[in-house]
């Protein structure tokens, strides 16, 4: 009897131990899991713009030097305004650089132009309805000045020795595109406008030129205005 009780006690202890081990294993399997983690961080700043434009749009002058070598030793100037007004006359011409730009943007950008609708030929301060001056008592339209828009010393297509209206079309259709990081100080320095009033083409032209000069002497002010906006715009 004593031995039987010992056997049962031993069996109970073995079963308890086995149950404990089995429970521990099952609990361990229940709590196990895969874990994968990653951490990231980033920062950014605003891209640089910093563009500055200085307009050089001084198209006309109050005086012009003599071109005729027969007289340049005694007559320094061939045209001189009687007041502070800018003037032009047959034989005068001028080439001007449009503007200077500084800055090195970190974005792509383009350079373009916009001409104010008030620009054009005026007579006694009023914008000409036909866009030109008139001669022969207003019976004939006349535009003696020819215009050229050039870049890097080469005339822009369709903009060499053209009318004022054609110059405006060329300016508003002009666009130059640049990638990020371009030094803007290298731009626009070679974009120029030239105007030219040819001297003594023929007798008929001389008569028209003379008519304009006589109108000026009589107080009829024929002039031309170019109001140009230079834009540097970011490309999206």
N, CA, C and O of each residue as an XYZ file, in Angstrom:
944
protein
N       0.823     -1.205      0.000
C       0.000      0.000      0.000
C       0.854      1.252      0.000
O       0.558      2.222     -0.698
N       1.862      1.224      0.748
C       2.806      2.360      0.827
C       3.454      2.592     -0.511
O       3.650      3.735     -0.925
N       3.785      1.527     -1.183
C       4.458      1.646     -2.485
C       3.519      2.207     -3.527
O       3.917      3.016     -4.366
N       2.284      1.782     -3.473
C       1.293      2.282     -4.447
C       1.094      3.781     -4.298
O       1.011      4.514     -5.284
N       1.018      4.231     -3.032
C       0.852      5.672     -2.810
C       2.049      6.453     -3.344
O       1.894      7.543     -3.894
N       3.223      5.895     -3.180
C       4.428      6.580     -3.682
C       4.407      6.654     -5.202
O       4.760      7.679     -5.785
N       3.992      5.561     -5.845
C       3.911      5.575     -7.312
C       2.935      6.633     -7.826
O       3.216      7.365     -8.775
N       1.787      6.683     -7.168
C       0.809      7.705     -7.577
C       1.338      9.115     -7.333
O       1.149     10.010     -8.158
N       1.977      9.298     -6.234
C       2.543     10.638     -5.956
C       3.584     11.012     -6.997
O       3.651     12.160     -7.438
N       4.401     10.031     -7.390
C       5.433     10.285     -8.412
C       4.798     10.609     -9.749
O       5.222     11.516    -10.466
N       3.765      9.837    -10.063
C       3.068     10.106    -11.335
C       2.441     11.510    -11.357
O       2.501     12.225    -12.358
N       1.839     11.875    -10.219
C       1.219     13.215    -10.151
C       2.271     14.303    -10.333
O       2.023     15.300    -11.012
N       3.443     14.117     -9.730
C       4.509     15.108     -9.866
C       5.022     15.207    -11.297
O       5.318     16.293    -11.794
N       5.124     14.044    -11.952
C       5.591     14.037    -13.353
C       4.579     14.733    -14.242
O       4.932     15.528    -15.112
N       3.300     14.415    -14.004
C       2.244     15.053    -14.807
C       2.203     16.568    -14.574
O       2.003     17.343    -15.509
N       2.392     16.973    -13.335
C       2.397     18.415    -13.024
C       3.546     19.121    -13.716
O       3.402     20.219    -14.255
N       4.709     18.447    -13.684
C       5.886     19.023    -14.356
C       5.675     19.123    -15.853
O       6.023     20.126    -16.477
N       5.099     18.068    -16.426
C       4.847     18.072    -17.875
C       3.852     19.163    -18.247
O       4.017     19.868    -19.242
N       2.805     19.286    -17.411
C       1.794     20.329    -17.667
C       2.413     21.721    -17.585
O       2.106     22.613    -18.376
N       3.295     21.872    -16.597
C       3.962     23.184    -16.444
C       4.820     23.508    -17.657
O       4.795     24.632    -18.158
N       5.577     22.527    -18.129
C       6.429     22.738    -19.303
C       5.607     23.034    -20.549
O       5.952     23.907    -21.345
N       4.504     22.286    -20.706
C       3.638     22.485    -21.858
C       2.996     23.871    -21.835
O       2.919     24.526    -22.875
N       2.541     24.324    -20.686
C       1.928     25.650    -20.548
C       2.932     26.756    -20.860
O       2.632     27.745    -21.529
N       4.140     26.537    -20.340
C       5.196     27.538    -20.592
C       5.500     27.640    -22.085
O       5.695     28.747    -22.586
N       5.545     26.546    -22.797
C       5.835     26.529    -24.242
C       4.730     27.215    -25.019
O       4.974     28.031    -25.908
N       3.484     26.853    -24.651
C       2.338     27.476    -25.356
C       2.296     28.978    -25.121
O       2.042     29.744    -26.051
N       2.542     29.404    -23.894
C       2.547     30.833    -23.587
C       3.653     31.560    -24.325
O       3.477     32.677    -24.811
N       4.811     30.888    -24.398
C       5.941     31.481    -25.114
C       5.616     31.671    -26.583
O       5.936     32.714    -27.153
N       4.986     30.681    -27.211
C       4.605     30.795    -28.626
C       3.574     31.890    -28.842
O       3.592     32.551    -29.881
N       2.705     32.089    -27.916
C       1.662     33.113    -28.048
C       2.260     34.517    -28.051
O       1.758     35.383    -28.767
N       3.296     34.770    -27.290
C       3.879     36.108    -27.165
C       4.919     36.415    -28.243
O       5.298     37.579    -28.376
N       5.386     35.471    -28.998
C       6.424     35.701    -30.007
C       5.852     36.471    -31.204
O       4.688     36.258    -31.543
N       6.643     37.390    -31.884
C       6.202     38.143    -33.070
C       7.415     38.691    -33.822
O       8.501     38.825    -33.258
N       7.205     39.016    -35.151
C       8.220     39.678    -35.969
C       8.113     41.191    -35.788
O       7.003     41.713    -35.678
N       9.216     41.893    -35.754
C       9.230     43.364    -35.644
C      10.281     43.925    -36.594
O      11.458     43.577    -36.501
N       9.851     44.799    -37.513
C      10.775     45.513    -38.402
C      10.494     47.013    -38.282
O       9.340     47.424    -38.411
N      11.465     47.802    -38.051
C      11.270     49.245    -37.879
C      12.242     50.025    -38.750
O      13.296     49.523    -39.141
N      11.861     51.279    -39.050
C      12.732     52.198    -39.783
C      12.392     53.624    -39.368
O      11.226     53.943    -39.139
N      13.372     54.455    -39.274
C      13.180     55.861    -38.929
C      13.702     56.735    -40.073
O      14.713     56.399    -40.689
N      13.015     57.871    -40.369
C      13.462     58.785    -41.417
C      13.263     60.227    -41.005
O      12.394     60.544    -40.192
N      14.077     61.096    -41.575
C      13.966     62.521    -41.290
C      14.464     63.297    -42.494
O      15.407     62.864    -43.157
N      13.850     64.437    -42.792
C      14.259     65.244    -43.948
C      13.917     66.697    -43.672
O      13.064     66.993    -42.835
N      14.584     67.601    -44.375
C      14.298     69.029    -44.251
C      14.584     69.703    -45.577
O      15.292     69.138    -46.411
N      14.058     70.879    -45.790
C      14.272     71.626    -47.040
C      14.219     73.109    -46.755
O      13.691     73.545    -45.732
N      14.776     73.883    -47.680
C      14.703     75.348    -47.590
C      14.082     75.886    -48.869
O      13.955     75.153    -49.850
N      13.707     77.116    -48.871
C      13.136     77.766    -50.048
C      14.237     77.978    -51.091
O      15.330     78.442    -50.765
N      13.938     77.636    -52.338
C      14.906     77.832    -53.426
C      15.150     79.325    -53.656
O      14.251     80.149    -53.484
N      16.365     79.651    -54.042
C      16.743     81.052    -54.249
C      16.111     81.625    -55.513
O      15.984     80.937    -56.526
N      15.717     82.892    -55.438
C      15.281     83.679    -56.603
C      16.279     84.815    -56.760
O      17.231     84.677    -57.528
N      16.104     85.914    -56.077
C      17.123     86.967    -56.012
C      17.368     87.726    -57.297
O      18.423     88.342    -57.452
N      16.409     87.699    -58.235
C      16.576     88.420    -59.509
C      16.340     89.914    -59.316
O      15.371     90.321    -58.673
N      17.222     90.716    -59.870
C      17.045     92.168    -59.899
C      17.295     92.654    -61.328
O      18.225     92.204    -61.996
N      16.443     93.586    -61.784
C      16.538     94.105    -63.156
C      16.761     95.614    -63.111
O      16.106     96.326    -62.350
N      17.680     96.088    -63.924
C      17.894     97.522    -64.099
C      17.655     97.847    -65.572
O      18.373     97.362    -66.447
N      16.645     98.667    -65.834
C      16.315     99.010    -67.216
C      17.313    100.019    -67.772
O      17.692    100.981    -67.104
N      17.723     99.776    -69.004
C      18.619    100.713    -69.705
C      17.890    101.397    -70.854
O      18.518    101.844    -71.814
N      16.575    101.477    -70.757
C      15.757    101.914    -71.885
C      15.816    103.430    -72.082
O      14.836    104.140    -71.857
N      16.966    103.897    -72.499
C      17.133    105.293    -72.911
C      17.340    105.250    -74.414
O      18.467    105.156    -74.903
N      16.222    105.320    -75.143
C      16.260    105.035    -76.576
C      16.733    106.222    -77.394
O      17.393    106.055    -78.419
N      16.399    107.409    -76.946
C      16.672    108.598    -77.752
C      17.632    109.541    -77.039
O      17.984    109.312    -75.882
N      18.050    110.584    -77.713
C      19.007    111.547    -77.177
C      18.592    112.967    -77.530
O      17.719    113.197    -78.367
N      19.255    113.919    -76.856
C      19.024    115.333    -77.157
C      20.009    115.851    -78.202
O      19.858    116.961    -78.712
N      21.016    115.039    -78.517
C      22.022    115.469    -79.487
C      22.649    114.268    -80.182
O      22.646    113.156    -79.654
N      23.188    114.511    -81.376
C      23.846    113.459    -82.157
C      25.099    114.036    -82.806
O      25.109    115.168    -83.291
N      26.150    113.229    -82.801
C      27.427    113.679    -83.357
C      27.375    113.714    -84.875
O      26.595    113.002    -85.508
N      28.220    114.557    -85.440
C      28.328    114.671    -86.896
C      28.997    113.435    -87.489
O      30.032    112.984    -86.997
N      28.402    112.893    -88.546
C      28.987    111.746    -89.234
C      29.770    112.148    -90.474
O      30.649    111.415    -90.926
N      29.453    113.300    -91.014
C      30.079    113.744    -92.251
C      31.517    114.197    -91.978
O      31.747    115.187    -91.282
N      32.469    113.462    -92.533
C      33.877    113.748    -92.263
C      34.327    115.097    -92.827
O      35.355    115.631    -92.411
N      33.569    115.644    -93.764
C      33.947    116.942    -94.327
C      33.713    118.077    -93.339
O      34.256    119.171    -93.498
N      32.896    117.809    -92.309
C      32.526    118.890    -91.390
C      32.813    118.576    -89.928
O      32.677    119.455    -89.077
N      33.205    117.352    -89.618
C      33.288    116.964    -88.209
C      34.365    117.707    -87.430
O      34.352    117.689    -86.199
N      35.310    118.369    -88.130
C      36.325    119.123    -87.411
C      35.797    120.469    -86.941
O      36.303    121.036    -85.973
N      34.774    120.983    -87.631
C      34.235    122.293    -87.264
C      32.830    122.196    -86.671
O      32.420    123.059    -85.895
N      32.105    121.157    -87.032
C      30.750    120.961    -86.498
C      30.749    119.626    -85.751
O      30.691    118.560    -86.364
N      30.813    119.697    -84.431
C      30.868    118.474    -83.620
C      29.537    117.748    -83.623
O      29.486    116.522    -83.726
N      28.456    118.515    -83.508
C      27.120    117.940    -83.463
C      26.357    118.277    -84.731
O      26.406    119.406    -85.219
N      25.650    117.283    -85.260
C      24.814    117.540    -86.428
C      23.353    117.769    -86.028
O      22.590    118.367    -86.786
N      22.962    117.293    -84.837
C      21.601    117.493    -84.323
C      21.702    117.868    -82.849
O      22.417    117.218    -82.086
N      20.978    118.925    -82.447
C      20.989    119.387    -81.064
C      19.611    119.931    -80.709
O      19.121    120.859    -81.352
N      18.983    119.351    -79.681
C      17.673    119.804    -79.229
C      17.757    121.219    -78.681
O      18.725    121.580    -78.011
N      16.729    122.023    -78.972
C      16.693    123.393    -78.468
C      16.266    123.462    -77.011
O      16.371    124.518    -76.387
N      15.788    122.361    -76.465
C      15.460    122.300    -75.034
C      15.897    120.928    -74.518
O      16.851    120.349    -75.038
N      15.227    120.417    -73.526
C      15.619    119.128    -72.961
C      14.929    117.946    -73.638
O      15.116    116.806    -73.215
N      14.133    118.197    -74.686
C      13.421    117.123    -75.376
C      14.389    116.232    -76.145
O      15.346    116.722    -76.745
N      14.144    114.946    -76.128
C      14.849    114.045    -77.028
C      14.362    114.299    -78.448
O      13.189    114.603    -78.665
N      15.257    114.174    -79.399
C      14.901    114.437    -80.794
C      15.530    113.383    -81.697
O      16.474    112.696    -81.309
N      14.989    113.269    -82.910
C      15.645    112.507    -83.964
C      15.404    113.217    -85.278
O      14.501    114.045    -85.395
N      16.212    112.890    -86.254
C      16.160    113.565    -87.545
C      16.769    112.640    -88.587
O      17.400    111.645    -88.229
N      16.596    112.945    -89.859
C      17.258    112.134    -90.885
C      18.760    112.007    -90.605
O      19.432    112.995    -90.308
N      19.269    110.790    -90.704
C      20.689    110.558    -90.477
C      21.035    110.159    -89.059
O      22.196    109.860    -88.778
N      20.056    110.145    -88.143
C      20.351    109.771    -86.765
C      20.027    108.292    -86.536
O      19.160    107.717    -87.194
N      20.742    107.706    -85.596
C      20.546    106.293    -85.255
C      21.066    106.045    -83.846
O      21.888    106.806    -83.335
N      20.585    104.983    -83.229
C      21.080    104.626    -81.902
C      20.782    103.157    -81.633
O      19.744    102.631    -82.032
N      21.717    102.512    -80.946
C      21.545    101.130    -80.502
C      21.632    101.111    -78.988
O      22.570    101.664    -78.414
N      20.667    100.481    -78.336
C      20.655    100.462    -76.883
C      20.479     99.032    -76.372
O      19.760     98.219    -76.953
N      21.161     98.762    -75.266
C      20.968     97.498    -74.544
C      19.733     97.656    -73.655
O      19.576     98.687    -72.999
N      18.864     96.658    -73.624
C      17.570     96.824    -72.965
C      17.669     96.893    -71.440
O      17.021     97.735    -70.819
N      18.465     96.025    -70.835
C      18.505     95.994    -69.372
C      19.676     95.148    -68.898
O      20.320     94.448    -69.679
N      19.927     95.232    -67.617
C      20.897     94.336    -66.982
C      20.188     93.589    -65.851
O      19.322     94.143    -65.174
N      20.567     92.325    -65.658
C      19.950     91.472    -64.646
C      21.038     90.898    -63.751
O      22.134     90.578    -64.213
N      20.727     90.770    -62.472
C      21.632     90.098    -61.548
C      20.862     89.020    -60.786
O      19.639     89.086    -60.662
N      21.592     88.032    -60.280
C      20.978     86.950    -59.522
C      21.282     85.600    -60.160
O      21.501     85.504    -61.367
N      21.291     84.571    -59.339
C      21.489     83.203    -59.815
C      20.378     82.333    -59.219
O      20.585     81.699    -58.184
N      19.220     82.295    -59.845
C      18.084     81.556    -59.280
C      18.348     80.048    -59.248
O      19.100     79.515    -60.063
N      17.723     79.390    -58.302
C      17.786     77.939    -58.210
C      16.549     77.305    -58.851
O      16.217     76.149    -58.590
N      15.881     78.089    -59.693
C      14.711     77.600    -60.431
C      14.890     77.979    -61.899
O      15.627     78.910    -62.224
N      14.211     77.250    -62.778
C      14.229     77.603    -64.196
C      13.434     78.895    -64.397
O      12.491     79.170    -63.656
N      13.818     79.679    -65.396
C      13.123     80.952    -65.607
C      13.208     81.361    -67.068
O      13.995     80.816    -67.840
N      12.375     82.339    -67.431
C      12.390     82.873    -68.785
C      12.391     84.392    -68.738
O      11.925     84.996    -67.772
N      12.921     85.001    -69.794
C      12.928     86.447    -69.962
C      11.979     86.787    -71.106
O      12.079     86.217    -72.192
N      11.066     87.710    -70.861
C      10.140     88.117    -71.911
C       9.792     89.592    -71.751
O      10.136     90.215    -70.747
N       9.111     90.140    -72.747
C       8.811     91.564    -72.781
C       7.321     91.800    -72.977
O       6.614     90.992    -73.579
N       6.869     92.930    -72.449
C       5.482     93.351    -72.633
C       5.477     94.832    -72.978
O       6.102     95.635    -72.285
N       4.772     95.198    -74.050
C       4.734     96.587    -74.510
C       3.389     97.198    -74.149
O       2.341     96.629    -74.454
N       3.417     98.354    -73.500
C       2.184     99.043    -73.117
C       1.421     99.470    -74.369
O       2.022     99.986    -75.311
N       0.087     99.258    -74.390
C      -0.717     99.630    -75.566
C      -0.643    101.117    -75.910
O      -0.951    101.511    -77.035
N      -0.236    101.941    -74.946
C      -0.109    103.373    -75.219
C       1.113    103.694    -76.069
O       1.279    104.828    -76.516
N       1.966    102.705    -76.291
C       3.154    102.919    -77.111
C       2.761    103.128    -78.569
O       1.748    102.605    -79.034
N       3.570    103.895    -79.277
C       3.318    104.106    -80.697
C       3.636    105.528    -81.114
O       4.206    106.304    -80.347
N       3.262    105.856    -82.332
C       3.496    107.193    -82.873
C       2.389    108.138    -82.428
O       1.205    107.808    -82.494
N       2.791    109.303    -81.982
C       1.820    110.310    -81.566
C       2.036    111.582    -82.363
O       3.130    111.851    -82.860
N       0.976    112.351    -82.473
C       1.053    113.665    -83.121
C       0.419    114.672    -82.178
O      -0.764    114.574    -81.852
N       1.222    115.651    -81.739
C       0.812    116.644    -80.759
C       0.224    115.959    -79.520
O      -0.807    116.380    -78.995
N       0.887    114.914    -79.072
C       0.527    114.252    -77.832
C      -0.586    113.237    -77.935
O      -0.896    112.581    -76.940
N      -1.199    113.076    -79.086
C      -2.302    112.133    -79.255
C      -1.825    110.930    -80.056
O      -1.187    111.076    -81.099
N      -2.146    109.728    -79.551
C      -1.748    108.511    -80.257
C      -2.398    108.485    -81.629
O      -3.616    108.603    -81.759
N      -1.574    108.329    -82.641
C      -2.074    108.362    -84.019
C      -3.076    107.237    -84.257
O      -2.817    106.080    -83.927
N      -4.219    107.593    -84.832
C      -5.261    106.597    -85.069
C      -4.816    105.548    -86.090
O      -5.237    104.393    -86.028
N      -3.978    105.954    -87.007
C      -3.500    105.006    -88.013
C      -2.133    104.417    -87.656
O      -1.572    103.624    -88.411
N      -1.610    104.814    -86.503
C      -0.360    104.251    -86.034
C       0.872    104.873    -86.655
O       1.985    104.451    -86.340
N       0.719    105.859    -87.526
C       1.859    106.477    -88.198
C       1.720    107.992    -88.199
O       0.661    108.539    -87.891
N       2.821    108.659    -88.555
C       2.738    110.089    -88.811
C       2.124    110.307    -90.201
O       2.020    109.380    -91.005
N       1.732    111.525    -90.452
C       1.205    111.853    -91.779
C       1.943    113.058    -92.348
O       2.395    113.935    -91.612
N       2.054    113.084    -93.659
C       2.676    114.204    -94.375
C       1.750    114.627    -95.509
O       0.684    114.047    -95.715
N       2.181    115.646    -96.234
C       1.372    116.164    -97.345
C      -0.029    116.515    -96.857
O      -1.036    116.038    -97.380
N      -0.052    117.385    -95.815
C      -1.314    117.850    -95.229
C      -2.198    116.695    -94.750
O      -3.423    116.752    -94.854
N      -1.565    115.663    -94.233
C      -2.320    114.541    -93.691
C      -2.820    113.562    -94.721
O      -3.606    112.674    -94.390
N      -2.390    113.692    -95.961
C      -2.880    112.821    -97.025
C      -2.075    111.534    -97.180
O      -2.495    110.628    -97.899
N      -0.917    111.441    -96.511
C      -0.083    110.257    -96.694
C       0.523    109.815    -95.373
O       1.064    110.628    -94.623
N       0.428    108.534    -95.098
C       1.065    107.978    -93.913
C       2.566    107.831    -94.161
O       3.006    107.524    -95.269
N       3.335    108.059    -93.098
C       4.780    108.016    -93.290
C       5.458    107.558    -92.006
O       5.130    108.021    -90.914
N       6.406    106.645    -92.155
C       7.200    106.154    -91.029
C       8.643    106.016    -91.483
O       9.018    104.984    -92.041
N       9.455    107.034    -91.254
C      10.838    106.998    -91.744
C      11.782    106.134    -90.911
O      12.844    105.745    -91.396
N      11.416    105.827    -89.673
C      12.320    105.124    -88.771
C      12.155    103.611    -88.921
O      11.038    103.095    -88.952
N      13.274    102.921    -89.012
C      13.287    101.463    -89.064
C      13.904    100.922    -87.764
O      14.811    101.525    -87.191
N      13.393     99.784    -87.321
C      13.780     99.225    -86.036
C      14.355     97.822    -86.215
O      13.965     97.086    -87.121
N      15.297     97.466    -85.326
C      15.883     96.120    -85.336
C      16.033     95.632    -83.903
O      16.567     96.336    -83.045
N      15.551     94.412    -83.654
C      15.755     93.740    -82.371
C      16.777     92.645    -82.594
O      16.604     91.809    -83.481
N      17.841     92.636    -81.805
C      18.906     91.651    -82.007
C      19.298     90.984    -80.699
O      19.093     91.530    -79.616
N      19.864     89.795    -80.825
C      20.395     89.050    -79.683
C      21.719     88.444    -80.088
O      21.831     87.775    -81.116
N      22.728     88.694    -79.256
C      24.084     88.214    -79.540
C      24.586     88.687    -80.900
O      25.281     87.959    -81.610
N      24.223     89.910    -81.247
C      24.708     90.512    -82.478
C      23.986     90.073    -83.737
O      24.358     90.487    -84.834
N      22.964     89.245    -83.604
C      22.205     88.765    -84.760
C      20.761     89.196    -84.628
O      20.153     89.053    -83.567
N      20.213     89.725    -85.715
C      18.830     90.191    -85.687
C      17.879     89.036    -85.410
O      18.022     87.952    -85.975
N      16.907     89.277    -84.537
C      15.869     88.287    -84.276
C      15.053     88.108    -85.558
O      14.785     89.075    -86.271
N      14.666     86.875    -85.840
C      13.919     86.577    -87.066
C      12.677     87.462    -87.184
O      11.857     87.534    -86.269
N      12.560     88.132    -88.331
C      11.404     88.984    -88.578
C      11.468     90.324    -87.882
O      10.460     91.026    -87.801
N      12.646     90.698    -87.371
C      12.744     91.945    -86.613
C      13.935     92.795    -87.040
O      14.537     93.477    -86.212
N      14.277     92.759    -88.316
C      15.391     93.569    -88.825
C      14.861     94.624    -89.786
O      14.208     94.298    -90.777
N      15.149     95.909    -89.484
C      14.691     97.037    -90.312
C      13.179     96.960    -90.527
O      12.692     96.973    -91.658
N      12.455     96.878    -89.416
C      11.004     96.715    -89.476
C      10.303     97.971    -88.973
O      10.937     98.892    -88.459
N       8.986     97.988    -89.133
C       8.190     99.096    -88.618
C       8.081     98.994    -87.105
O       8.455     97.982    -86.513
N       7.564    100.051    -86.485
C       7.390    100.032    -85.040
C       6.410     98.939    -84.626
O       6.634     98.243    -83.636
N       5.338     98.790    -85.373
C       4.345     97.757    -85.064
C       4.971     96.366    -85.133
O       4.665     95.501    -84.312
N       5.841     96.156    -86.109
C       6.513     94.861    -86.229
C       7.521     94.653    -85.096
O       7.730     93.526    -84.646
N       8.139     95.732    -84.642
C       9.043     95.642    -83.497
C       8.279     95.208    -82.250
O       8.734     94.344    -81.501
N       7.111     95.818    -82.037
C       6.287     95.458    -80.878
C       5.918     93.973    -80.931
O       5.986     93.275    -79.919
N       5.531     93.501    -82.109
C       5.197     92.080    -82.274
C       6.388     91.200    -81.933
O       6.239     90.171    -81.274
N       7.579     91.609    -82.387
C       8.790     90.835    -82.118
C       9.128     90.831    -80.626
O       9.520     89.802    -80.076
N       8.976     91.973    -79.982
C       9.270     92.055    -78.547
C       8.319     91.178    -77.739
O       8.748     90.441    -76.852
N       7.038     91.260    -78.047
C       6.060     90.491    -77.269
C       6.117     89.001    -77.599
O       5.620     88.177    -76.831
N       6.709     88.657    -78.717
C       6.864     87.241    -79.055
C       8.202     86.673    -78.634
O       8.449     85.477    -78.790
N       9.074     87.526    -78.099
C      10.410     87.096    -77.697
C      10.357     86.361    -76.360
O       9.641     86.769    -75.445
N      11.112     85.287    -76.259
C      11.217     84.566    -74.995
C      12.524     83.788    -74.984
O      12.855     83.091    -75.943
N      13.255     83.914    -73.898
C      14.497     83.159    -73.719
C      14.379     82.357    -72.437
O      14.010     82.904    -71.398
N      14.692     81.043    -72.494
C      14.513     80.137    -71.366
C      15.863     79.707    -70.801
O      16.821     79.482    -71.541
N      15.917     79.599    -69.484
C      17.176     79.264    -68.825
C      16.951     78.244    -67.709
O      15.919     78.258    -67.037
N      17.928     77.364    -67.525
C      17.857     76.320    -66.506
C      18.233     76.882    -65.132
O      18.821     77.961    -65.048
N      17.901     76.167    -64.060
C      18.313     76.606    -62.718
C      19.830     76.728    -62.627
O      20.569     75.967    -63.252
N      20.279     77.702    -61.834
C      21.709     77.869    -61.598
C      22.418     78.746    -62.607
O      23.632     78.930    -62.516
N      21.681     79.300    -63.582
C      22.305     80.190    -64.572
C      22.533     81.565    -63.949
O      21.636     82.128    -63.320
N      23.715     82.087    -64.125
C      24.041     83.425    -63.639
C      23.346     84.449    -64.534
O      23.719     84.621    -65.695
N      22.348     85.119    -63.996
C      21.532     86.035    -64.802
C      22.303     87.259    -65.280
O      21.851     87.946    -66.196
N      23.459     87.547    -64.679
C      24.235     88.712    -65.104
C      24.788     88.537    -66.510
O      25.227     89.506    -67.129
N      24.769     87.300    -67.023
C      25.255     87.055    -68.386
C      24.139     87.230    -69.411
O      24.378     87.094    -70.611
N      22.930     87.527    -68.958
C      21.779     87.630    -69.844
C      21.442     89.084    -70.154
O      21.848     89.994    -69.433
N      20.707     89.287    -71.217
C      20.199     90.585    -71.670
C      21.280     91.564    -72.098
O      20.980     92.561    -72.753
N      22.519     91.301    -71.743
C      23.573     92.235    -72.146
C      23.722     92.274    -73.659
O      24.234     93.248    -74.211
N      23.273     91.211    -74.333
C      23.393     91.167    -75.789
C      22.042     91.296    -76.498
O      21.954     91.065    -77.704
N      20.988     91.663    -75.760
C      19.676     91.890    -76.371
C      19.517     93.393    -76.573
O      19.463     94.153    -75.606
N      19.443     93.811    -77.819
C      19.494     95.238    -78.143
C      18.379     95.651    -79.092
O      17.854     94.846    -79.862
N      18.036     96.927    -79.012
C      17.138     97.560    -79.981
C      17.921     98.654    -80.707
O      18.626     99.455    -80.092
N      17.779     98.661    -81.991
C      18.390     99.723    -82.799
C      17.306    100.416    -83.617
O      16.429     99.765    -84.185
N      17.376    101.735    -83.669
C      16.514    102.473    -84.586
C      17.380    103.295    -85.533
O      18.500    103.682    -85.199
N      16.846    103.550    -86.705
C      17.653    104.229    -87.737
C      16.737    105.048    -88.639
O      15.780    104.528    -89.211
N      17.047    106.340    -88.757
C      16.355    107.212    -89.706
C      17.360    107.495    -90.829
O      18.251    108.333    -90.689
N      17.196    106.787    -91.926
C      18.179    106.836    -93.016
C      18.243    108.244    -93.595
O      17.223    108.917    -93.748
N      19.467    108.676    -93.916
C      19.695    110.020    -94.441
C      19.576    110.036    -95.966
O      20.279    109.299    -96.657
N      18.683    110.879    -96.485
C      18.564    111.170    -97.909
C      18.497    109.914    -98.782
O      19.469    109.545    -99.440
N      17.324    109.265    -98.771
C      17.123    108.075    -99.597
C      16.911    108.469   -101.046
O      17.595    107.970   -101.940
N      15.962    109.365   -101.277
C      15.652    109.873   -102.616
C      14.872    111.177   -102.457
O      14.544    111.576   -101.339
N      14.576    111.843   -103.582
C      13.910    113.143   -103.521
C      12.535    113.056   -102.854
O      12.177    113.921   -102.055
N      11.770    112.019   -103.180
C      10.428    111.880   -102.607
C      10.497    111.706   -101.090
O       9.695    112.278   -100.352
N      11.456    110.916   -100.643
C      11.621    110.701    -99.197
C      12.110    111.978    -98.536
O      11.674    112.309    -97.434
N      13.016    112.704    -99.199
C      13.507    113.963    -98.637
C      12.361    114.946    -98.429
O      12.342    115.680    -97.441
N      11.408    114.960    -99.356
C      10.264    115.876    -99.239
C       9.413    115.524    -98.024
O       8.941    116.414    -97.317
N       9.218    114.234    -97.779
C       8.438    113.798    -96.616
C       9.174    114.142    -95.318
O       8.565    114.604    -94.354
N      10.498    113.911    -95.305
C      11.289    114.258    -94.126
C      11.201    115.755    -93.844
O      11.045    116.177    -92.698
N      11.304    116.545    -94.904
C      11.228    117.999    -94.759
C       9.874    118.418    -94.216
O       9.790    119.327    -93.391
N       8.811    117.763    -94.671
C       7.463    118.077    -94.191
C       7.367    117.839    -92.685
O       6.799    118.659    -91.964
N       7.920    116.722    -92.205
C       7.908    116.461    -90.770
C       8.685    117.521    -89.997
O       8.251    117.961    -88.932
N       9.838    117.933    -90.536
C      10.633    118.975    -89.894
C       9.892    120.295    -89.840
O       9.977    121.012    -88.844
N       9.165    120.625    -90.900
C       8.391    121.869    -90.922
C       7.213    121.804    -89.955
O       6.852    122.806    -89.339
N       6.611    120.608    -89.823
C       5.530    120.456    -88.849
C       6.046    120.722    -87.438
O       5.375    121.375    -86.638
N       7.234    120.216    -87.140
C       7.834    120.441    -85.822
C       8.073    121.931    -85.578
O       7.835    122.437    -84.481
N       8.543    122.622    -86.609
C       8.787    124.061    -86.489
C       7.486    124.827    -86.277
O       7.486    125.890    -85.657
N       6.374    124.291    -86.790
C       5.069    124.933    -86.654
C       4.356    124.532    -85.361
O       3.223    124.949    -85.121
N       5.005    123.742    -84.549
C       4.425    123.367    -83.261
C       3.663    122.049    -83.262
O       3.078    121.672    -82.246
N       3.663    121.339    -84.398
C       3.030    120.016    -84.456
C       4.084    118.993    -84.036
O       5.050    118.757    -84.762
N       3.901    118.400    -82.886
C       4.911    117.522    -82.319
C       4.641    116.078    -82.719
O       3.711    115.448    -82.215
N       5.442    115.570    -83.607
C       5.382    114.160    -83.985
C       6.440    113.409    -83.180
O       7.622    113.749    -83.222
N       6.012    112.403    -82.460
C       6.945    111.680    -81.595
C       6.578    110.200    -81.571
O       5.569    109.784    -82.140
N       7.413    109.420    -80.905
C       7.140    107.993    -80.743
C       7.466    107.602    -79.309
O       8.450    108.066    -78.732
N       6.633    106.747    -78.747
C       6.813    106.286    -77.377
C       6.918    104.769    -77.361
O       6.094    104.072    -77.954
N       7.941    104.266    -76.676
C       8.064    102.832    -76.429
C       8.082    102.624    -74.923
O       9.063    102.945    -74.252
N       6.980    102.080    -74.395
C       6.860    101.782    -72.963
C       6.984    100.269    -72.813
O       6.040     99.522    -73.070
N       8.162     99.838    -72.393
C       8.501     98.417    -72.403
C       8.696     97.888    -70.985
O       9.424     98.474    -70.185
N       8.033     96.769    -70.687
C       8.236     96.087    -69.410
C       9.057     94.833    -69.651
O       8.741     94.027    -70.527
N      10.109     94.676    -68.869
C      10.990     93.508    -68.957
C      10.658     92.580    -67.803
O      10.687     92.996    -66.644
N      10.345     91.334    -68.105
C       9.903     90.388    -67.082
C      10.839     89.193    -67.015
O      11.254     88.656    -68.042
N      11.168     88.780    -65.792
C      11.852     87.510    -65.561
C      10.892     86.667    -64.744
O      10.533     87.040    -63.627
N      10.470     85.528    -65.295
C       9.388     84.742    -64.705
C       9.846     83.305    -64.481
O      10.504     82.712    -65.336
N       9.498     82.759    -63.340
C       9.828     81.367    -63.034
C       9.064     80.434    -63.960
O       7.892     80.667    -64.255
N       9.722     79.382    -64.416
C       9.090     78.325    -65.208
C       8.691     77.201    -64.265
O       9.515     76.719    -63.488
N       7.433     76.781    -64.329
C       6.939     75.731    -63.444
C       7.462     74.363    -63.896
O       7.153     73.348    -63.272
